[in-house]
């Protein structure tokens, strides 16, 4: 268990640095092109296109299939090296072909997302530079999952740091050369150089992020060689497993297409895809640092338990991971909901629209992270079929609910879309846990629910305290201290968060939460050890 803790710490630290730099990148991007401007939604839509295609062909399929397959292949005489080279070669060919075809079809792909006229033309120009990211995103995930399967977790989470450094440099150059929207430079006429620097700079960062992972392969005893002999290493099994994941991702991208069209329908001057992307970035901060780090560290272990048929150990790891996630995610959700408007003010003076969208997303943060845990549990069992069905239920709720959002006024349409997504995550989480329980004969549900209700009670108490303290600081009306400027917003967010943390921990202590004791034990033990160290 100590090795899992160390792996989680390495992942969390890398993710934290990456997310902080990601915030800096997002902040610079907002300063450069604004949030409710003509260019903002064009750029936001153009970046959705490569990520949507990448998600369909790579992200979920690789996450669902690669680690379990490599664990199984590791029993081969060569330790799975032949399998890895064949799979990576196949992946690179597929990613390259899809990236080239998608780039050629940029105008048609952009048209699917609801933009028209000059805004669609600008989005298409961005897309020509953005769509090559498909190849590099796929390569990054492929190389990184191989390293994870070899229990080398650090490079996969630290490589995005390099991406963000490159992107920050490109955005800084853009602002120096062409000015920033935040200082009154309204970019209505976009030259080739402006488009190339903004969108091409982002693609350069993704490329560096992927290629740098080759350096770390040698450290785990791997040396990549192109191998086009794709038969004979059980790739057929991987393809069969990937089929259900492919169908699941097609369904989720249909939902995403509907979301983008409805949010784009609000028009210029209202929150749209770009605002939603920045709110989602904040939403993903605790998920990436906490849930992804914990699950990634447990994922290979659960795949090993499943391969050996050790159901009891599998359940124990699942329960431990789920409770560890909830302990931190419930507080993160509560703190971010209370401080949503000051956080949005750090990015833009138009903080009301972004704040509403952020609150709507955060309603679903806990179920979203638990679904991620349940999906990886099924994948470690070699089951990609069941996640398709509980995701299909989520997609159905999203499509119906988001289409109803056409009736919502443009001022709150994006927030309504985000709220529908959150409610769909609740439905998905309930189904996922019920199906996993049926598959494994139990998931330690009593213990998980016993922890959850304590976290929720403590979280609500923390929200009440934090909300009251925010009112004391002036509230969130225009001109109030917490939203008077970026620095004041950061100060207010920090102060309120500390108050909420004290209340949250205090209530968990009063409720005698065993997860609190387990979570604080390493810190208390280390402090006790230092106090006994002779000076």
C-alpha positions as CSV (number, residue, x, y, z in Angstrom):
1,X,0.0,0.0,0.0
2,X,3.0,2.3,0.6
3,X,4.0,1.9,-3.0
4,X,0.5,3.0,-4.1
5,X,0.8,6.1,-1.8
6,X,4.2,7.0,-3.3
7,X,2.9,6.6,-6.8
8,X,-0.2,8.7,-6.0
9,X,2.1,11.4,-4.6
10,X,4.3,11.5,-7.7
11,X,1.2,11.7,-9.9
12,X,-0.5,14.3,-7.8
13,X,2.6,16.5,-7.7
14,X,3.1,16.3,-11.4
15,X,-0.5,17.0,-12.0
16,X,-0.5,19.9,-9.6
17,X,2.4,21.6,-11.3
18,X,0.9,20.9,-14.7
19,X,-2.5,22.3,-13.7
20,X,-1.0,25.4,-12.2
21,X,0.8,26.1,-15.4
22,X,-2.4,25.2,-17.3
23,X,-4.2,27.9,-15.3
24,X,-1.4,30.4,-16.3
25,X,-1.8,29.3,-20.0
26,X,-5.6,29.6,-19.8
27,X,-5.3,33.0,-18.1
28,X,-3.0,34.3,-20.8
29,X,-5.3,33.0,-23.5
30,X,-8.3,34.8,-22.0
31,X,-6.2,38.0,-21.8
32,X,-5.2,37.5,-25.4
33,X,-8.7,36.9,-27.0
34,X,-11.2,37.6,-24.3
35,X,-14.1,35.3,-23.2
36,X,-17.2,36.7,-25.0
37,X,-15.6,37.9,-28.2
38,X,-15.9,37.0,-31.8
39,X,-12.6,35.1,-31.7
40,X,-13.1,33.3,-28.4
41,X,-15.9,30.9,-29.4
42,X,-14.2,30.4,-32.8
43,X,-11.0,29.3,-31.1
44,X,-12.9,27.3,-28.5
45,X,-14.8,25.4,-31.2
46,X,-11.7,24.7,-33.3
47,X,-9.9,23.2,-30.3
48,X,-12.9,21.0,-29.5
49,X,-12.6,19.3,-32.9
50,X,-9.2,17.6,-32.4
51,X,-9.9,16.6,-28.9
52,X,-13.3,15.1,-29.9
53,X,-11.7,13.0,-32.7
54,X,-8.7,12.1,-30.4
55,X,-11.2,10.9,-27.7
56,X,-12.9,8.7,-30.2
57,X,-9.9,7.0,-31.7
58,X,-7.4,7.0,-28.8
59,X,-8.0,8.2,-25.3
60,X,-10.6,5.8,-24.0
61,X,-9.6,2.9,-26.2
62,X,-6.0,3.1,-25.0
63,X,-7.0,3.6,-21.3
64,X,-9.5,0.7,-21.5
65,X,-7.3,-1.8,-23.3
66,X,-3.6,-1.0,-23.1
67,X,-2.8,-1.5,-19.4
68,X,-4.6,-4.8,-19.0
69,X,-3.2,-6.1,-22.3
70,X,0.4,-5.2,-21.4
71,X,0.0,-6.7,-17.9
72,X,-1.1,-10.0,-19.6
73,X,1.7,-9.8,-22.2
74,X,4.3,-9.3,-19.6
75,X,4.3,-13.0,-18.9
76,X,5.8,-13.6,-22.4
77,X,9.5,-14.6,-22.6
78,X,10.5,-11.1,-23.8
79,X,8.5,-9.3,-21.1
80,X,6.0,-8.0,-23.6
81,X,8.5,-5.9,-25.7
82,X,7.3,-7.3,-29.0
83,X,3.7,-6.7,-28.2
84,X,4.5,-3.1,-27.2
85,X,6.4,-2.3,-30.4
86,X,3.7,-3.7,-32.6
87,X,0.9,-1.9,-30.7
88,X,2.8,1.5,-30.7
89,X,3.6,1.1,-34.4
90,X,-0.1,0.4,-35.2
91,X,-1.2,3.3,-33.1
92,X,1.2,5.8,-34.8
93,X,0.0,4.7,-38.2
94,X,-3.7,5.1,-37.3
95,X,-3.1,8.5,-35.6
96,X,-1.2,9.8,-38.5
97,X,-3.8,8.8,-41.1
98,X,-6.7,10.2,-39.0
99,X,-4.8,13.5,-38.4
100,X,-4.1,14.0,-42.1
101,X,-7.7,13.2,-43.2
102,X,-9.2,15.3,-40.4
103,X,-7.0,18.3,-41.3
104,X,-8.1,18.0,-44.9
105,X,-11.8,17.9,-43.8
106,X,-11.4,20.9,-41.4
107,X,-14.3,23.0,-43.0
108,X,-16.8,20.2,-42.8
109,X,-15.8,19.3,-39.2
110,X,-16.1,22.9,-38.0
111,X,-19.6,23.1,-39.7
112,X,-20.8,20.3,-37.4
113,X,-20.5,22.5,-34.3
114,X,-23.0,25.2,-35.2
115,X,-20.8,28.2,-36.3
116,X,-21.7,30.2,-39.4
117,X,-20.2,32.9,-41.6
118,X,-17.0,34.7,-40.7
119,X,-16.8,33.0,-37.3
120,X,-16.9,29.6,-39.0
121,X,-14.1,30.7,-41.4
122,X,-11.9,31.8,-38.5
123,X,-12.6,28.6,-36.6
124,X,-11.6,26.6,-39.7
125,X,-8.3,28.6,-40.0
126,X,-7.6,27.7,-36.3
127,X,-8.6,24.0,-37.0
128,X,-6.0,23.6,-39.8
129,X,-3.3,24.3,-37.2
130,X,-5.1,22.5,-34.3
131,X,-6.1,19.2,-35.9
132,X,-2.5,17.8,-36.2
133,X,-2.7,17.6,-32.4
134,X,-4.7,14.3,-32.9
135,X,-1.4,12.5,-33.8
136,X,0.6,13.9,-30.9
137,X,-2.2,13.5,-28.4
138,X,-2.6,9.8,-29.4
139,X,1.2,9.3,-29.3
140,X,1.4,10.9,-25.8
141,X,-1.4,8.6,-24.4
142,X,0.1,5.5,-26.1
143,X,3.6,6.1,-24.8
144,X,2.4,7.2,-21.4
145,X,0.2,4.2,-20.8
146,X,3.0,1.9,-21.6
147,X,5.1,3.6,-18.9
148,X,2.2,3.4,-16.5
149,X,1.8,-0.3,-17.2
150,X,5.5,-0.7,-16.3
151,X,4.8,1.2,-13.1
152,X,6.7,4.3,-14.2
153,X,4.0,6.9,-13.4
154,X,6.0,10.1,-13.2
155,X,6.7,10.9,-16.9
156,X,3.1,10.7,-18.0
157,X,2.0,13.4,-15.5
158,X,5.1,15.6,-15.8
159,X,5.2,15.7,-19.6
160,X,2.2,18.2,-19.8
161,X,4.4,20.6,-17.7
162,X,6.6,21.0,-20.8
163,X,3.6,21.4,-23.0
164,X,2.3,24.3,-20.8
165,X,5.7,26.0,-20.7
166,X,5.8,26.0,-24.6
167,X,2.2,27.2,-24.8
168,X,2.8,30.0,-22.3
169,X,5.8,31.2,-24.3
170,X,3.8,31.2,-27.5
171,X,0.9,33.1,-25.9
172,X,3.3,35.6,-24.4
173,X,4.8,36.2,-27.9
174,X,1.3,36.6,-29.3
175,X,0.4,39.3,-26.8
176,X,3.7,41.1,-27.3
177,X,3.3,41.1,-31.1
178,X,-0.4,41.6,-31.5
179,X,-1.7,43.0,-28.2
180,X,-4.2,41.6,-25.7
181,X,-8.0,41.9,-25.7
182,X,-7.9,42.7,-22.0
183,X,-6.1,45.9,-22.7
184,X,-8.5,47.0,-25.5
185,X,-6.9,45.3,-28.5
186,X,-10.0,43.8,-30.2
187,X,-8.8,41.3,-32.8
188,X,-11.4,41.4,-35.6
189,X,-9.0,40.9,-38.5
190,X,-6.9,37.8,-38.1
191,X,-3.8,37.5,-40.2
192,X,-2.0,34.2,-41.1
193,X,0.7,35.0,-38.6
194,X,-1.8,35.5,-35.8
195,X,-3.6,32.3,-36.4
196,X,-0.3,30.3,-36.8
197,X,1.2,31.7,-33.6
198,X,-2.0,31.1,-31.5
199,X,-3.1,27.7,-32.8
200,X,0.2,26.5,-34.1
201,X,1.9,27.3,-30.8
202,X,-0.6,25.1,-29.0
203,X,0.1,22.2,-31.3
204,X,3.8,22.6,-30.8
205,X,3.4,22.2,-27.1
206,X,1.4,19.0,-27.5
207,X,4.1,17.7,-29.9
208,X,6.9,18.3,-27.4
209,X,4.8,16.7,-24.7
210,X,4.5,13.4,-26.7
211,X,8.0,13.2,-28.1
212,X,9.7,13.7,-24.7
213,X,8.2,10.4,-23.4
214,X,10.5,8.4,-25.7
215,X,13.4,9.5,-23.4
216,X,11.9,7.7,-20.5
217,X,11.3,4.4,-22.3
218,X,15.0,3.5,-22.0
219,X,14.7,3.9,-18.2
220,X,12.1,1.0,-18.0
221,X,14.2,-1.2,-20.3
222,X,12.3,-0.5,-23.5
223,X,13.7,0.5,-26.9
224,X,11.2,1.4,-29.6
225,X,11.5,-0.1,-33.1
226,X,8.9,0.2,-35.8
227,X,7.2,-3.3,-36.2
228,X,4.6,-3.7,-38.9
229,X,4.1,-7.4,-38.2
230,X,0.8,-6.9,-36.4
231,X,-0.2,-10.6,-36.2
232,X,0.8,-13.0,-33.5
233,X,0.8,-10.8,-30.4
234,X,-2.9,-11.1,-29.5
235,X,-3.9,-7.8,-31.0
236,X,-7.2,-9.3,-32.0
237,X,-8.2,-9.5,-28.3
238,X,-7.3,-5.9,-27.9
239,X,-9.3,-4.9,-30.9
240,X,-12.3,-6.8,-29.6
241,X,-12.1,-5.1,-26.3
242,X,-11.7,-1.7,-28.0
243,X,-14.8,-2.2,-30.0
244,X,-17.2,-1.5,-27.1
245,X,-15.0,1.5,-25.9
246,X,-15.1,2.9,-29.5
247,X,-18.9,2.7,-29.5
248,X,-19.0,4.4,-26.0
249,X,-16.8,7.2,-27.2
250,X,-18.9,7.8,-30.3
251,X,-21.9,8.1,-28.1
252,X,-20.2,10.6,-25.8
253,X,-19.0,12.7,-28.7
254,X,-22.5,12.9,-30.1
255,X,-23.5,14.3,-26.7
256,X,-20.6,16.8,-26.9
257,X,-21.7,17.8,-30.4
258,X,-25.2,18.6,-29.1
259,X,-23.7,20.5,-26.2
260,X,-21.5,22.7,-28.4
261,X,-24.3,23.5,-30.9
262,X,-26.7,24.5,-28.1
263,X,-24.0,26.6,-26.4
264,X,-22.9,28.3,-29.7
265,X,-26.6,29.2,-30.4
266,X,-26.5,31.8,-27.6
267,X,-24.4,34.0,-30.0
268,X,-21.7,36.5,-29.6
269,X,-21.6,38.4,-26.3
270,X,-22.9,35.4,-24.3
271,X,-21.1,32.5,-22.6
272,X,-20.4,29.7,-25.1
273,X,-17.9,26.9,-25.7
274,X,-14.8,29.0,-24.7
275,X,-16.3,30.0,-21.4
276,X,-17.4,26.4,-20.8
277,X,-13.9,25.1,-21.6
278,X,-12.3,27.4,-19.0
279,X,-14.9,26.5,-16.4
280,X,-14.2,22.8,-17.2
281,X,-10.5,23.4,-16.8
282,X,-11.2,24.6,-13.2
283,X,-13.6,21.7,-12.7
284,X,-10.9,19.2,-13.8
285,X,-8.2,20.6,-11.4
286,X,-9.3,18.5,-8.4
287,X,-10.3,15.6,-10.5
288,X,-6.9,15.5,-12.2
289,X,-4.9,16.0,-9.1
290,X,-6.9,13.7,-6.9
291,X,-9.0,11.2,-8.7
292,X,-6.8,10.6,-11.8
293,X,-3.7,10.3,-9.6
294,X,-5.3,7.8,-7.1
295,X,-7.0,5.7,-9.8
296,X,-3.9,5.6,-12.0
297,X,-1.8,4.3,-9.1
298,X,-4.4,1.6,-8.3
299,X,-5.3,0.7,-11.9
300,X,-2.4,-1.6,-12.6
301,X,-2.8,-3.3,-9.2
302,X,-6.5,-4.0,-9.9
303,X,-5.7,-5.3,-13.3
304,X,-3.2,-7.7,-11.7
305,X,-5.7,-8.8,-9.1
306,X,-8.3,-9.4,-11.9
307,X,-5.8,-11.4,-13.9
308,X,-5.1,-13.6,-10.9
309,X,-8.8,-13.9,-10.0
310,X,-8.2,-12.3,-6.6
311,X,-11.7,-10.8,-6.1
312,X,-11.2,-10.0,-2.4
313,X,-8.1,-7.9,-3.0
314,X,-9.8,-6.3,-6.0
315,X,-12.7,-5.1,-3.9
316,X,-10.4,-3.9,-1.1
317,X,-8.4,-1.8,-3.6
318,X,-11.6,-0.4,-5.2
319,X,-13.1,0.5,-1.9
320,X,-9.9,2.1,-0.6
321,X,-9.5,4.2,-3.8
322,X,-13.1,5.3,-3.9
323,X,-13.0,6.4,-0.3
324,X,-9.7,8.2,-0.7
325,X,-11.2,10.1,-3.8
326,X,-14.4,11.1,-2.0
327,X,-12.6,12.3,1.1
328,X,-10.8,15.0,-1.0
329,X,-13.2,15.5,-3.9
330,X,-16.2,16.3,-1.7
331,X,-14.3,19.1,0.0
332,X,-12.9,20.4,-3.3
333,X,-16.4,20.5,-4.8
334,X,-17.8,22.4,-1.8
335,X,-14.9,24.9,-1.7
336,X,-15.0,25.6,-5.5
337,X,-18.8,26.1,-5.5
338,X,-18.5,28.7,-2.7
339,X,-15.6,30.5,-4.4
340,X,-16.7,30.1,-8.0
341,X,-17.3,33.8,-8.7
342,X,-14.0,35.0,-7.2
343,X,-12.2,32.3,-9.2
344,X,-13.9,33.3,-12.4
345,X,-12.9,36.9,-11.7
346,X,-9.2,35.9,-11.7
347,X,-9.7,35.1,-15.4
348,X,-12.1,37.8,-16.6
349,X,-14.2,40.8,-15.6
350,X,-17.2,39.0,-17.1
351,X,-17.1,36.7,-14.1
352,X,-20.8,36.2,-13.6
353,X,-21.3,34.0,-16.8
354,X,-18.2,31.9,-16.1
355,X,-19.1,31.6,-12.4
356,X,-22.5,30.2,-13.1
357,X,-21.2,27.7,-15.6
358,X,-18.5,26.6,-13.1
359,X,-21.1,26.1,-10.3
360,X,-23.3,24.1,-12.6
361,X,-20.4,21.8,-13.5
362,X,-19.2,21.4,-9.9
363,X,-22.6,19.9,-8.9
364,X,-21.4,16.8,-10.7
365,X,-17.8,16.7,-9.6
366,X,-18.2,13.9,-7.0
367,X,-20.2,11.5,-9.3
368,X,-17.9,12.3,-12.2
369,X,-14.9,11.2,-10.3
370,X,-16.6,8.1,-9.0
371,X,-17.7,7.1,-12.5
372,X,-14.0,7.5,-13.6
373,X,-13.1,5.0,-10.8
374,X,-15.8,2.6,-11.8
375,X,-14.9,2.7,-15.5
376,X,-11.3,1.8,-14.7
377,X,-12.5,-1.0,-12.4
378,X,-14.4,-2.5,-15.3
379,X,-11.4,-2.0,-17.7
380,X,-9.1,-3.8,-15.2
381,X,-11.5,-6.7,-15.4
382,X,-11.2,-6.7,-19.2
383,X,-14.8,-5.5,-19.5
384,X,-15.4,-2.6,-21.9
385,X,-18.9,-3.7,-22.7
386,X,-20.6,-2.7,-19.4
387,X,-19.2,0.9,-19.4
388,X,-20.8,1.4,-22.8
389,X,-24.2,0.8,-21.4
390,X,-24.0,3.0,-18.4
391,X,-22.4,5.7,-20.5
392,X,-25.3,5.3,-23.1
393,X,-27.7,6.2,-20.3
394,X,-25.7,9.3,-19.5
395,X,-25.6,10.3,-23.2
396,X,-29.4,9.9,-23.4
397,X,-30.0,12.2,-20.4
398,X,-27.5,14.8,-21.8
399,X,-29.0,14.8,-25.4
400,X,-32.6,15.2,-24.2
401,X,-31.7,17.7,-21.4
402,X,-29.4,19.8,-23.5
403,X,-31.9,20.1,-26.4
404,X,-34.4,21.4,-23.8
405,X,-31.8,24.2,-23.0
406,X,-32.7,25.8,-26.4
407,X,-35.6,27.2,-24.4
408,X,-33.3,28.8,-21.8
409,X,-32.4,32.5,-22.3
410,X,-29.0,33.1,-23.8
411,X,-27.7,34.7,-20.6
412,X,-27.9,31.3,-18.7
413,X,-27.9,28.8,-21.6
414,X,-24.4,27.6,-21.1
415,X,-24.9,27.2,-17.4
416,X,-28.1,25.2,-18.1
417,X,-26.1,22.9,-20.4
418,X,-23.4,22.4,-17.7
419,X,-26.1,21.5,-15.1
420,X,-27.6,18.9,-17.4
421,X,-24.2,17.3,-17.8
422,X,-23.8,17.2,-14.0
423,X,-27.2,15.6,-13.5
424,X,-26.4,13.0,-16.1
425,X,-23.2,12.2,-14.2
426,X,-25.3,11.4,-11.1
427,X,-27.4,8.9,-13.2
428,X,-24.3,7.4,-14.7
429,X,-22.6,6.9,-11.3
430,X,-25.6,5.1,-9.7
431,X,-25.8,2.7,-12.7
432,X,-22.0,2.2,-12.8
433,X,-21.8,1.2,-9.1
434,X,-24.9,-1.0,-9.3
435,X,-23.5,-2.9,-12.3
436,X,-20.0,-3.2,-10.8
437,X,-21.6,-4.6,-7.6
438,X,-23.5,-7.2,-9.7
439,X,-20.3,-8.1,-11.6
440,X,-18.0,-8.6,-8.6
441,X,-20.6,-9.7,-6.0
442,X,-20.1,-6.5,-4.0
443,X,-18.0,-3.4,-3.8
444,X,-17.8,-2.8,-0.1
445,X,-20.8,-0.6,-0.5
446,X,-21.7,-0.2,3.1
447,X,-18.3,1.2,3.9
448,X,-18.3,3.5,0.9
449,X,-21.8,4.9,1.8
450,X,-20.8,5.2,5.4
451,X,-17.9,7.4,4.4
452,X,-19.9,9.3,1.8
453,X,-22.6,10.6,4.2
454,X,-20.0,11.9,6.6
455,X,-18.2,13.7,3.8
456,X,-21.4,15.3,2.5
457,X,-22.5,16.5,6.0
458,X,-19.0,17.9,6.6
459,X,-19.0,19.5,3.1
460,X,-22.4,21.2,3.7
461,X,-21.2,22.6,7.0
462,X,-18.1,23.9,5.3
463,X,-20.2,25.5,2.6
464,X,-22.3,27.3,5.1
465,X,-19.3,28.6,6.9
466,X,-17.5,29.6,3.7
467,X,-20.5,31.3,2.2
468,X,-21.0,33.3,5.4
469,X,-17.4,34.4,5.5
470,X,-17.6,35.4,1.8
471,X,-20.6,37.6,2.6
472,X,-18.5,39.2,5.4
473,X,-15.8,40.0,2.9
474,X,-18.4,41.8,0.7
475,X,-20.1,39.1,-1.3
476,X,-19.9,38.7,-5.1
477,X,-21.8,41.7,-6.4
478,X,-19.9,44.0,-8.8
479,X,-17.5,46.2,-6.9
480,X,-17.3,43.9,-3.8
481,X,-13.8,43.1,-2.6
482,X,-13.8,39.4,-3.5
483,X,-14.5,40.2,-7.2
484,X,-12.9,43.7,-7.4
485,X,-9.8,42.4,-9.2
486,X,-7.7,39.2,-9.8
487,X,-5.5,39.8,-6.7
488,X,-8.4,40.4,-4.4
489,X,-10.2,37.4,-5.8
490,X,-7.2,35.2,-5.1
491,X,-7.0,36.5,-1.5
492,X,-10.7,36.0,-0.9
493,X,-10.6,32.5,-2.4
494,X,-7.6,31.5,-0.2
495,X,-9.1,32.9,3.0
496,X,-12.5,31.3,2.4
497,X,-11.0,28.0,1.5
498,X,-8.9,27.9,4.7
499,X,-12.0,28.5,6.8
500,X,-13.9,25.8,4.9
501,X,-11.0,23.3,5.4
502,X,-11.0,23.8,9.1
503,X,-14.8,23.3,9.4
504,X,-14.6,20.3,7.1
505,X,-11.9,18.5,9.1
506,X,-13.5,19.5,12.3
507,X,-16.9,18.0,11.4
508,X,-15.3,14.8,10.1
509,X,-13.5,14.6,13.5
510,X,-16.8,15.1,15.4
511,X,-18.4,12.4,13.1
512,X,-15.5,10.0,13.9
513,X,-14.7,9.4,10.3
514,X,-12.1,6.6,10.0
515,X,-11.1,8.1,6.6
516,X,-10.0,11.3,8.3
517,X,-7.7,9.3,10.6
518,X,-6.3,7.4,7.7
519,X,-5.9,10.5,5.6
520,X,-4.1,12.4,8.3
521,X,-2.0,9.5,9.7
522,X,0.9,10.0,7.3
523,X,1.1,13.7,8.1
524,X,0.8,13.2,11.9
525,X,3.4,10.3,11.8
526,X,5.8,12.4,9.9
527,X,5.4,15.4,12.2
528,X,5.8,13.1,15.2
529,X,9.0,11.7,13.7
530,X,10.4,15.1,13.2
531,X,9.5,16.2,16.8
532,X,11.5,13.2,18.1
533,X,14.5,13.9,15.9
534,X,17.5,15.1,18.1
535,X,18.6,18.6,17.4
